[in-house]
Amino acid sequence: MSIRLFAIAIAAACLMTAEASAQVTASSYSNGGTAISTASGRGNTRLNASSYATNGGYARADMRGSGRNGGFASGNSTAYANGGVAISQGRSHANGWGARSHANSRAVTHGGFSRSSSTAKALGNWSNARANSTANSWFGRSSTSRARAVDRRYSPPSSTAPVQNAVMPW
């Protein structure tokens, strides 16, 4: 086997290993209502979507995420509707070596309307974006909550070379 084919095989194995670390769960429970949960992730993720509907309620939980290039994305989206409408959406994205992103979204209602949305993004080395959103409502009331966190930290390369031809302000 030539070195070129060996390098391609190693690269393909690394890509498959990076994609294989996605942990995504979705669960729904209904006792006289409609409960819908969806979750998807790519790369290094730990994502969860859960919905619970009772007494004719409608609950929808959605969670999406991506943890690639050494980043890790995690989050939870939960919707609980007891006779009302609860919608929860979560997004968590991390990119780059050591980047971390965590998003929690929770919508709860007892005969009202609740919508919760949470988005966390991270880009560079050792980023730690976190977003938490909670919406609660009671009979005939509505509640909306939104949270967003973006952290683009990075570690610039250090240089020990002397500065030449610099223009001084004085």
Buried (B, 14 or more C-beta within 10 A) or exposed (E): EEEEEEEEEEEEEEEEEBEEEBEBBBBBBBEEBBBBBBBBBBBBBBBBBBBBBBEBBBBBBBBBBBBBBBBBBBBBBBBBBBBBBBBBBBBBBBBBEBBBBBBBBBBBBBBBBBBBBBBBBBBBBBBBBBBBBBBBBBEEBBBBBBBBBBBEBEEEEEEEEEEEEEEEEE
